Amino acid sequence: MKTSTIFPPCVWRWLCCAALVAVWLPQTLSAQTVTPRSVQQATISAALQTQLAQRSGLVSFLVILDEQVTANAVIAAAQPVTPADRVQVVYDQLTAVARRTQAPLRAWLDAQGIPYRAFYLVNMLEVQGDAALVAAIRQRPEVARLVANPAVGQSLAAGAVTHTWLRPLALTGNAAQTQARPYGLDYTRAPAVWALGYTGQGIVIASQDTGVEWDHPALKLKYRGLISDTLDSNAAVSHPYNWFDAWENEGRPPRCAADPQIPCDDNGHGTHTVGTMLGDATTTGDAVLGMAPGAEWIGCRNMDNGVGTPASYTACFEFFFAPYPQGGDPQTDGKPALAPHIINNSWGCPPSEGCDAESLRQIVETVRAAGLMVVASAGNGGSGCSTVDDPIAIYDATFSVGAHDASGVIAGFSSRGPVTVDGSNRRKPDLSAPGVGVRSTYINDGYTSLNGTSMASPHVAGGVALLWSAVPTLTRDIDLTEQLLLKSATPVPFRQCGESAAVSPNHTYGFGRLDVLATVQMAQQAGALTVRVLDLQATPVPTITVTLTDALTGYRYMAITGVDGTAQIAPVYAGEYRLTTATGRYEVVTVTLAAGQLGQADVREVNPTGGDGSDEPQRASLYLPFVQP
């Protein structure tokens, strides 16, 4: 099968020089025939228009096609489908649609010798061209819009005036000789979970970052690509499907091997975050450094010398969704069965610089729907409010993490909510975790302490690995996993960003501080609620939709009564809930569930004529253990 040549964003500097374009691009464009659009031409983002106007050479841009796949709809249509099968089902549909709908445009580009990179998580292509090429593509009927693919620099040193996602590289002191367990592990009570026998075994965590020093003595034995369980330099290893470099061969850093299939870290930031997730330096006489030392890792280098693009971020997400070898075709060579369980992210892509927030949101929502947990640092733009303002931290589908210090006090740099950049007023961060003076692995087989929300999110990613190893039935159940993390967090009442009083949750700490032991304990003590719906004559009523809403998080569980008028909702975790129906005919019932309880609640008809439910009477339910008749 013919495949296109895949090039990273910076390849264009040497592949398509302006002089060459001057020779062939206008001629090939004029030689092509394009069926005119019968409707208005594809839209073009303001950022891309500005780039085209300001630059005389080629510009990298993204061509987003009209037909897109909604992952949740695919999963619903494929029911029943197990959590383990969701990734495969969605991958099959995404790639089928991408191959079919991209074919005419790819053939058109191939005929002109214009290189491109095809994606499927969003049905789009990365293309390099000028205003004439953009104008021609806008006329194509399968194209919906064209957006910029900006190169976004992440700050690599303290005090830099650009973006602050990598500001944590400001060192808090030389920790290379300090053989102490990082305080964050004890603060989140991870060692207590290990004592129960759960260390993240069976869980794979992915790192999308500056890279990973894969043979670091505290990380090597945890690398999924390691075949022989030894630190020996001659250990057998297989990098394909376990590592991907979104920048391929372009400008290989001195620290990296010539072959992009071999993992590397051109900075140290990525190596540090992986260490916090699962590092174990006990084989060299040091300490356990990571939350889940029994888990494995795979990685993707999404930045080149601290510079990333929407295309490079998308490439890493596609590698994680269905790993494939370096140089392979993600639409045909991907293996969804090798997808990791959790993806940690410490980067931002500001819409103010041209990043397309819509396509990035679509990617995160698709990945989540397929059962991959997306964890991200909230950002280092604090201490002001509404500073959680960049994708992917702003999205509801992302679990965003703020940073606190060893005393549990929020870090001054930790970004706050609410999210206003998209008009949602969404509460962020979701919770907070240790992110000040965090000791972990570093390049050159080293160890050091760094600051940042980039150090906080790996605590949560590792915490999820512990949870899923303790309660395997929760694996890839993102909704319930989030509920457990939020409900078990240590609340920190606070007032800063629009709260009327010191409350929890809030826009500073989110739902509170991570407590992974409490998370595991709550998950292991799940309960169930049996709901019975009765009419005015106390007769059970079938086919009534009942909704159980968590009073703390607002999460909704839904069920439909059977022929006996009952519905069971399980699992449900300790807390207070509000039980309602879709009609105003029935009362609203408040129920309180203790840890591990099996109980029942009756919902009685009070208004046979119905209504909007706004004046429904409320009743506190005596929550008794349910006894099966």
ZAROMAR-913842 format. One record per residue (C-alpha): residue in three letters; x, y, z. Coordinates in steps of 0.2 Angstrom, whole numbers. Last residue first. Layout:
% residues N
  type      x      y      z
   ALA      X      Y      Z
...
END
This chain:
% residues 629
  type      x      y      z
   PRO   -179    -55    247
   GLN   -162    -46    246
   VAL   -159    -36    261
   PHE   -154    -18    258
   PRO   -145     -9    272
   LEU   -156      6    277
   TYR   -154     24    271
   LEU   -168     34    279
   SER   -172     45    265
   ALA   -173     64    267
   ARG   -188     70    258
   GLN   -189     84    245
   PRO   -205     91    238
   GLU   -205     95    220
   ASP   -207    113    216
   SER   -195    115    201
   GLY   -200     97    195
   ASP   -205    104    178
   GLY   -223     97    180
   GLY   -232     81    181
   THR   -251     78    182
   PRO   -249     64    194
   ASN   -240     75    207
   VAL   -233     66    222
   GLU   -227     49    216
   ARG   -215     41    227
   VAL   -196     38    226
   ASP   -191     24    238
   ALA   -173     21    243
   GLN   -162      5    245
   GLY   -146      1    252
   LEU   -130     -9    250
   GLN   -116      1    260
   GLY    -98     -1    257
   ALA    -94     16    264
   ALA   -109     26    270
   LEU   -122     32    258
   THR   -133     47    262
   VAL   -149     49    252
   THR   -159     65    248
   VAL   -175     61    239
   VAL   -184     72    226
   GLU   -203     68    225
   TYR   -210     61    209
   ARG   -222     68    196
   GLY   -210     82    190
   THR   -203     71    177
   ALA   -185     65    173
   THR   -183     57    190
   THR   -173     63    205
   LEU   -161     56    219
   ARG   -149     69    227
   TYR   -133     61    234
   GLU   -123     63    250
   GLY   -107     53    251
   ALA    -99     36    251
   TYR    -96     28    234
   VAL   -108     21    221
   PRO   -105      5    211
   ALA   -118      2    207
   ILE   -135      9    203
   GLN   -149     -3    204
   ALA   -167      0    197
   THR   -184     -5    203
   GLY   -201     -4    197
   ASP   -203    -23    195
   VAL   -204    -22    176
   GLY   -187    -13    177
   THR   -183      5    182
   ILE   -170     14    171
   ALA   -153     20    178
   MET   -143     36    178
   TYR   -128     41    189
   ARG   -124     59    188
   TYR   -108     68    194
   GLY   -111     85    203
   THR    -95     83    213
   LEU   -101     86    231
   ALA   -120     83    230
   ASP   -117     67    219
   THR   -133     66    208
   LEU   -143     50    207
   THR   -154     50    192
   VAL   -169     39    189
   THR   -177     35    172
   ILE   -194     27    174
   THR   -197     12    163
   PRO   -207      2    177
   VAL   -218      9    191
   PRO   -220     -1    207
   THR   -238      1    215
   ALA   -239     12    230
   GLN   -256     18    225
   LEU   -249     35    222
   ASP   -236     28    211
   LEU   -220     20    217
   VAL   -202     20    210
   ARG   -189      9    219
   VAL   -171     13    219
   THR   -158      0    224
   LEU   -141      9    229
   ALA   -124      0    228
   GLY   -109      2    239
   ALA    -90      3    235
   GLN    -78      0    249
   GLN    -62     -4    239
   ALA    -64     12    229
   MET    -65     22    245
   GLN    -49     14    252
   VAL    -40     16    236
   THR    -44     35    235
   ALA    -40     37    254
   LEU    -23     29    251
   VAL    -21     41    236
   ASP    -23     57    245
   LEU    -22     71    233
   ARG    -25     88    240
   GLY    -41     97    238
   PHE    -57     98    226
   GLY    -49    111    216
   TYR    -34    119    226
   THR    -36    136    219
   HIS    -52    137    210
   ASN    -63    130    224
   PRO    -70    114    230
   SER    -70    117    245
   VAL    -76    134    252
   ALA    -69    149    260
   ALA    -83    161    256
   SER    -92    169    241
   GLU    -79    161    229
   GLY    -74    172    214
   CYS    -56    167    213
   GLN    -48    169    231
   ARG    -57    160    244
   PHE    -51    143    251
   PRO    -57    128    260
   VAL    -45    114    258
   PRO    -53     97    256
   THR    -42     81    257
   ALA    -46     72    241
   SER    -56     56    242
   LYS    -71     63    233
   LEU    -61     71    219
   LEU    -50     56    215
   LEU    -64     43    217
   GLN    -75     53    205
   GLU    -61     55    192
   THR    -59     36    193
   LEU    -77     33    191
   ASP    -77     44    175
   ILE    -61     37    168
   ASP    -66     19    168
   ARG    -50     13    159
   THR    -46      1    174
   LEU    -59      3    187
   THR    -62    -16    188
   PRO    -43    -18    192
   VAL    -46    -11    210
   ALA    -28    -11    218
   SER    -18    -10    202
   TRP    -31      3    195
   LEU    -29     14    211
   LEU    -10     13    211
   ALA     -9     18    192
   VAL    -21     32    196
   GLY     -9     38    209
   GLY      6     38    197
   ALA     -4     49    185
   VAL     -9     60    201
   HIS      9     62    207
   PRO     15     65    189
   SER      3     80    188
   ALA     12     89    202
   MET     30     90    195
   SER     24     99    179
   THR     14    110    191
   GLY     31    117    195
   ASN     47    116    205
   LEU     62    105    203
   SER     73     94    214
   THR     88     84    206
   TYR     94     67    202
   GLY    107     61    190
   ASP    110     47    178
   ASN    116     60    165
   ILE     98     67    164
   TYR     87     69    179
   THR     77     58    191
   SER     67     65    205
   ARG     66     77    220
   VAL     51     88    221
   GLY     55    105    228
   VAL     38    112    225
   GLY     25    102    215
   PRO     16     91    228
   ALA     -3     88    222
   SER    -18     99    219
   LEU    -36     95    213
   ASP    -47     97    198
   PRO    -38    114    193
   LYS    -50    121    187
   ARG    -68    125    189
   ARG    -76    129    172
   ASN    -81    147    168
   SER    -85    140    151
   GLY    -82    156    141
   ASP    -67    148    132
   VAL    -53    159    140
   THR    -63    160    156
   VAL    -57    144    165
   PRO    -60    148    183
   GLY    -47    145    189
   ARG    -29    146    196
   SER    -12    142    189
   SER      1    137    202
   PHE     16    149    203
   GLY     12    155    221
   ALA     12    136    226
   ILE     -3    131    236
   VAL      1    127    254
   GLY      1    108    258
   SER     17    110    270
   ALA     28    101    257
   ASP     22    113    244
   HIS      7    114    233
   ALA      4    112    214
   GLY    -11    112    203
   VAL    -17     97    193
   SER    -29     96    178
   PHE    -39     80    174
   THR    -43     83    155
   ALA    -60     80    148
   ASP    -67     96    155
   TYR    -53    105    145
   ILE    -43    120    151
   ALA    -27    110    155
   ILE    -25    105    136
   PRO    -26    119    131
   ASP    -21    135    139
   ASP    -30    147    151
   VAL    -28    140    169
   THR    -23    158    174
   SER    -41    163    178
   CYS    -36    170    194
   GLY    -19    177    198
   SER     -5    167    207
   GLY     -2    160    195
   GLY      4    156    177
   ASN     13    140    181
   GLY      1    128    172
   ALA    -13    116    177
   SER     -2    101    174
   ALA    -11     87    164
   VAL    -18     70    166
   VAL    -27     61    152
   MET    -33     44    157
   LEU    -35     33    142
   GLY    -52     24    141
   ALA    -58     26    122
   ALA    -69     41    128
   ARG    -53     49    135
   VAL    -43     48    119
   THR    -58     55    109
   GLU    -61     69    122
   VAL    -42     74    122
   ILE    -41     74    103
   GLN    -57     84    101
   ARG    -51     97    113
   LEU    -35     99    103
   SER    -45    101     87
   GLU    -56    115     95
   ALA    -42    124    104
   ASP    -32    128     88
   CYS    -16    135     93
   GLY    -13    152     85
   GLU     -2    161     98
   SER    -17    167    108
   PRO    -24    150    107
   PRO    -10    145    119
   CYS     -3    127    118
   GLY      3    121    135
   TRP     14    107    141
   SER     16     95    155
   ASN      6     80    150
   ASN      4     63    158
   ILE     -5     49    148
   ILE    -13     34    158
   HIS    -17     17    152
   PRO     -5     14    138
   ALA    -10      8    121
   LEU     -2     -9    116
   ALA    -19    -17    111
   PRO    -22     -2    100
   LYS     -8     -8     88
   GLY     -5      5     74
   ASP      3      1     58
   THR    -11      6     46
   GLN    -17     24     51
   PRO     -1     27     61
   ASP     10     24     45
   GLY     28     18     51
   GLY     43     29     52
   GLN     46     25     70
   PRO     36     10     74
   TYR     17     10     79
   PRO      8     13     95
   ALA    -11     15     94
   PHE    -18     28    105
   PHE     -1     32    112
   PHE      7     35     95
   GLU     -9     45     90
   PHE     -7     56    106
   CYS     12     59    102
   ALA      8     64     84
   THR     -6     76     90
   TYR      7     85    101
   SER     19     86     87
   ALA      5     93     75
   PRO     -1    106     88
   THR     17    112     89
   GLY     31    110    102
   VAL     47    120    105
   GLY     57    116    121
   ASN     73    110    112
   ASP     62     99    101
   MET     46     95    110
   ASN     34     80    108
   ARG     46     66    113
   CYS     35     51    116
   GLY     36     39    130
   ILE     32     22    137
   TRP     32     17    155
   GLU     29      2    167
   ALA     21      1    184
   GLY     28     -7    200
   PRO     36      9    206
   ALA     19     18    207
   MET     21     35    216
   GLY     39     37    211
   LEU     56     40    219
   VAL     60     24    228
   ALA     76     27    237
   ASP     95     26    234
   GLY    107     12    235
   THR    109      9    216
   THR     95     -4    215
   THR     84      6    226
   ALA     83     20    213
   ASP     64     16    209
   GLY     55     29    197
   LEU     37     26    194
   MET     27     43    192
   THR     40     55    200
   GLY     54     47    189
   VAL     43     49    173
   THR     42     68    177
   HIS     60     70    180
   THR     65     62    163
   GLY     53     73    154
   HIS     61     89    161
   GLY     79     83    158
   ASN     82     93    142
   ASP     86     84    126
   ASP     78     68    132
   CYS     82     52    122
   PRO     73     36    117
   ILE     81     27    102
   GLN     69     26     87
   PRO     75     43     82
   ASP     91     35     76
   ALA    105     48     76
   ALA    106     46     95
   CYS    101     60    106
   ARG    111     71    118
   PRO    118     81    103
   PRO    100     86     98
   ARG     94     78     81
   GLY     90     93     70
   GLU     75     85     61
   ASN     77     66     61
   GLU     60     61     68
   TRP     52     76     78
   ALA     37     67     85
   ASP     50     54     92
   PHE     41     38     97
   TRP     45     25    110
   ASN     37      9    116
   TYR     29      2    100
   PRO     47      0     92
   HIS     60      2    106
   SER     65    -16    109
   VAL     78    -20    122
   ALA     90    -34    127
   ALA    102    -28    140
   ASN    120    -25    135
   SER    122    -10    146
   ASP    118    -21    161
   LEU    103    -14    171
   THR     94    -31    170
   ASP     77    -38    167
   SER     80    -43    149
   ILE     67    -37    137
   LEU     66    -18    141
   GLY     54    -10    130
   ARG     41     -8    144
   TYR     53      3    153
   LYS     52      0    172
   LEU     69     -8    173
   LYS     77      7    164
   LEU     69     20    175
   ALA     80     22    191
   PRO     96     17    182
   HIS     93     30    169
   ASP     93     19    153
   TRP     77     28    145
   GLU     83     46    147
   VAL     65     52    143
   GLY     59     65    131
   THR     54     83    131
   ASP     36     78    136
   GLN     22     66    132
   SER     25     52    145
   ALA     14     36    145
   ILE     10     26    160
   VAL      7      7    158
   ILE     -2     -3    172
   GLY      0    -21    176
   GLN      8    -18    193
   GLY      5      0    200
   THR     12     -4    217
   TYR     -2    -12    226
   GLY      2    -25    240
   LEU     -7    -16    254
   ALA     10     -9    260
   TRP     12     -1    243
   VAL     -4      9    247
   ALA      3     15    263
   PRO     19     20    254
   ALA      8     31    243
   ARG      2     42    257
   THR      0     58    246
   TYR     12     67    258
   ASP     23     51    259
   LEU     26     51    241
   GLY     27     70    239
   TYR     41     70    252
   PRO     53     62    240
   ARG     62     47    248
   ALA     79     52    253
   GLN     96     49    246
   THR    102     67    244
   GLN    118     67    234
   ALA    111     73    218
   ALA     99     85    227
   ASN    107    101    221
   GLY     95    115    226
   THR     79    122    221
   LEU     82    120    202
   ALA     73    131    190
   LEU     68    118    177
   PRO     50    120    184
   ARG     48    134    171
   LEU     44    122    158
   TRP     26    127    156
   THR     30    145    158
   HIS     28    153    141
   THR     39    167    136
   VAL     48    180    148
   ALA     61    168    155
   GLY     64    170    174
   ALA     68    152    177
   ALA     74    142    162
   LEU     67    131    149
   SER     51    141    144
   GLN     40    132    132
   GLY     41    139    114
   VAL     26    136    103
   ALA     29    133     85
   PRO     12    137     77
   ASN      2    126     67
   ALA    -11    138     60
   VAL    -29    133     55
   LEU    -38    128     39
   ARG    -56    124     39
   ALA    -69    112     33
   VAL    -61    103     18
   GLU    -70     90      9
   PRO    -76    102     -5
   ARG    -59    109    -10
   GLN    -59    127    -13
   ARG    -50    131      3
   ILE    -36    120     -3
   ALA    -32    131    -18
   ALA    -32    147     -7
   VAL    -20    139      5
   LEU     -8    133     -9
   ALA     -8    151    -16
   ALA     -5    159      2
   ASP     10    148      5
   GLY     14    130      9
   GLN     18    116     21
   VAL      4    104     26
   GLU     -2     95     41
   LEU    -17     85     37
   MET    -33     82     46
   ASN    -46     70     53
   VAL    -43     73     71
   LEU    -37     57     80
   TYR    -33     52     62
   PHE    -18     62     56
   ALA     -9     64     39
   ARG      8     72     37
   TYR     11     82     21
   PRO     24     83      7
   ILE     19     93     -9
   GLY     25     83    -24
   GLN     11     91    -35
   ALA      3     74    -38
   ASP      5     69    -20
   LEU     -5     84    -14
   TRP    -19     80    -26
   ALA    -18     61    -21
   ARG    -18     66     -2
   LEU    -34     78     -5
   PRO    -43     64    -14
   ALA    -38     50     -1
   GLN    -42     61     15
   THR    -60     55     16
   ARG    -58     37     14
   ARG    -41     35     24
   ALA    -47     46     38
   VAL    -64     38     39
   ALA    -56     21     41
   THR    -43     27     53
   LEU    -56     34     65
   GLN    -67     19     64
   ASP    -54      6     67
   TYR    -46     16     81
   VAL    -63     18     90
   VAL    -66      0     90
   GLN    -48     -4     95
   VAL    -47      8    109
   ARG    -64      2    116
   ASP    -59    -16    116
   ALA    -51    -16    134
   PRO    -66     -7    141
   THR    -77    -21    135
   VAL    -89    -18    120
   PRO   -108    -21    120
   GLN   -111    -10    111
   ALA   -103     -5     95
   ALA   -115      9     91
   ALA   -112     17    109
   ILE    -93     16    106
   VAL    -94     25     89
   ALA   -105     38     96
   ASN    -93     41    110
   ALA    -79     43     98
   THR    -87     56     87
   VAL    -79     55     70
   GLN    -76     70     59
   GLU    -81     74     41
   ASP    -77     91     36
   LEU    -58     90     35
   ILE    -46    100     45
   VAL    -31    106     35
   LEU    -17    111     47
   PHE     -4    124     43
   SER     15    125     42
   VAL     20    141     33
   LEU     32    143     18
   GLY     41    159     14
   SER     37    177     13
   ARG     30    178     30
   GLN     19    192     38
   ALA      3    190     28
   LEU      3    171     28
   GLN      6    171     47
   THR     -8    183     50
   GLN    -20    173     39
   LEU    -15    158     49
   ALA    -18    166     66
   ALA    -35    173     60
   SER    -41    155     56
   ILE    -46    151     38
   THR    -64    145     34
   ALA    -67    133     19
   GLN    -75    140      4
   GLN    -94    144      4
   VAL   -105    131     -4
   SER   -104    122    -21
   ARG    -85    120    -19
   PRO    -76    120    -35
   THR    -69    103    -41
   VAL    -51    106    -42
   THR    -40    105    -57
   GLN    -21    105    -55
   ALA     -9    113    -68
   SER    -10    130    -60
   LEU     -5    123    -43
   THR     10    113    -51
   GLN     16    129    -60
   PRO     14    140    -45
   LEU     24    128    -34
   TRP     38    122    -45
   VAL     51    136    -47
   ALA     47    148    -33
   VAL     45    133    -22
   LEU     63    128    -25
   ALA     69    145    -20
   ALA     59    145     -4
   CYS     66    129      3
   CYS     55    114      4
   LEU     65    100     12
   TRP     78    110     22
   ARG     67    121     32
   TRP     52    110     29
   VAL     59     97     41
   CYS     54    108     56
   PRO     36    102     57
   PRO     40     83     57
   PHE     39     74     40
   ILE     29     59     35
   THR     31     53     17
   SER     14     47     11
   THR     10     28     11
   LYS      6     17     -4
   MET      0      0      0
END
